[in-house]
Amino acid sequence: MTIRTTFKPRTGGATEKKDQPELTTDGRSSRPLPINPSAPVFTRARVREVCLSLRAKEETLWLAKLAKSLHVATDRRWLIRVYLGRDHQTSKRKYHNRTIHGPMREAQAYLTRKLRERDLGRDLEGTKITLNEYLDRWLETAVKPRVREKTCQDYEGMLRRYVRPNMGERVLAALRPLDLKTTYQQMIERGLSARTVRYTHVVLRSALRQALQWHLLLENPAGGVKPPQQVRSEMRVLTVGQARTFLRTAQTTRYGPVLAVALTTGMRPSEYLALKWQDIDWARQTVSVVRSVRKLNERWSFTDTKRSRSRRVIKLQNWIVALLRDLHTTTSANNSCSEAFDLMFKTVWGEPINSDSLAKHFKSILEVAGLPRIRLYDLRHTAATLALAAGVQPKVVSEQLGHASAAFTLDTYAHVLPHMQDEATAKVEAMLLEQGSIVV
C-alpha cells in the first residue's frame, strides 16, 4: 500500500485558483481527486515510522503530566503523591501517598490506576451522600421488597444501634476498612458478643456491596475487614428426667398444651403459635406447618414459613393428640380479633399468644419445677437432642425440624453423636457375635 500527497504549485506572485472537488452529503468527493505522479510516496514502513514518532510525543507529554505526582526517592524506589481534593469536614487538602519499590514501569502503572480511581470517584454519587442517607435508600429499595418485615426491622435496628452513631455522618465514598474495624472494636469493648458483631458486619457488608453494584463506590470497604471469631457456646437443653418434670409442671397451667407441643415436635415458637385447627389431620395424627406469626408495629402478621423446607408435616405423639382433642372441645369460639380465627393457641381474650409473653411464663414454670434456666427456643433443641439420643435417624430429625439439610442437623447437635456411635457399635458387635465367638 502507498500513500501519495499532492502539492499545489505557486505560479508567479498570484495563486492559481483551481476548482475544488464537489462533496456529497456523506462527505465524500463526487469525483476522484487528481494524482500528481511527481508527489512523494509514503510506504507502509514510512507510515508506521511517522505513527510511532507521534505516539512517542504523546507519551512524552503524558509522562510530563505524571511528573508532578511521581518522584524519585532513591534507586528503584518511587514516591507516589496524588491529590484527592479537600476534606469535607476540615477543608484541608488530602493526598494519597505511597512508596513503590521496583522499576519505573510499576510506579507508572500504580500511579495511572490511582489517578483513574480518583477521576472516576469524582463523578460518583457516593461522594455526595452520607452513610445515613444511603442506608435509608438501601433499606427502602433493596431490603424491603425481598425480605420479611421482621427481617427488615432487625436490619434497621442493628444499623440504628451500632453503625449510624459512629459512621452515619461520614461521606459514603470516604469510608475505609479502618473505620469499620474501629466500630467493631468499640462494640466489643461495650461487652457485646462476637455473634452480634458478626451479624452487624454481615448487614453492613451487604449494604456496601449493593452500593458497589449501584456504582456509588469503587470498592467495598467491608471486604478487607475480618470480624471477631464467634465462639460456639454450649447448648443448654433438658435431660429426659428434666423434660418429664417440666411437662408435669406445665400441665398445671393454661400454657401446658402449647409447651407440650413445643417440646415434642421441635417447632419454632413462631410456627406452633400460628397453628390452626385446620392444620391437624386427626386420622393420620399429623400437623402441617405452613405459616408463622409475629407481632410487628402493634399488629399481628401471618406469613409463610422461614424457608420452603420449613413447610413440613410432623407426626404427633398419641398423648399429644389426646391433649389437643380435649383442648379443641373446651376452646371458646370467641375471637377479639380476626387474626385469631381458628387459632389453636390463644390468650384468654381470644388473641394470638405473643412469644415474648409466653417466654416469661415459661421461665416461671422452670422456677416452680426447680429446673435450670433455658430459653423458650431451647425447647426446640431439647426435642432434637432427645430424638437423636433415642436413636432416631438424623435425616428424620432434620425433616421434623425443617432444617435445610441433614448435615446442618448433625453439625448443630454433634454433642449427641458419641452416644449414637456407642449404640451403633454395640448393635454391630451383637450382630457379628450372634452365632458365638469369631476369634480363632
Buried (B, 14 or more C-beta within 10 A) or exposed (E): EEEEEEEEEEEEEEEEEEEEEEEEEEEEEEEEEEEEEEEEEBEEEEEEEEEEEEEEEEEEEEEEEBEEBBEEEEEEEBBBBBEBEEEBEEEEEEEBEEEBEEEEEEBBEBBEEBBEBBEEBEEBBBBEBBBBBBBBBBBEEBBBEEBBEBEBBBBBEBBEEBBBEBBBEBBBBBBEBEBBBEBBEBBBEEEBBBBBBBBBBBBBBBBBBBBBEBEBBBEBBBEEBEBBEEEEEEBEBBBEEBBEBBBEBBEEBEBBBBBBBBBBBBBBBBBBBBBBEEBBEEEEBBBBBBBBBBBEEEEBBBBEBBEEBBBBBBBBEEEBBEBBEEBEEEBEEEBEBEBBEEBBBBBEEBBBBBBEEBEEBBBEBBEEBEBEEBEBEBBBBBBBBBBBBEEBEBEBBBBBBBBEEBEEBBEBBEEBEEEBEEEEEEEEEEEEEEEEEEEE
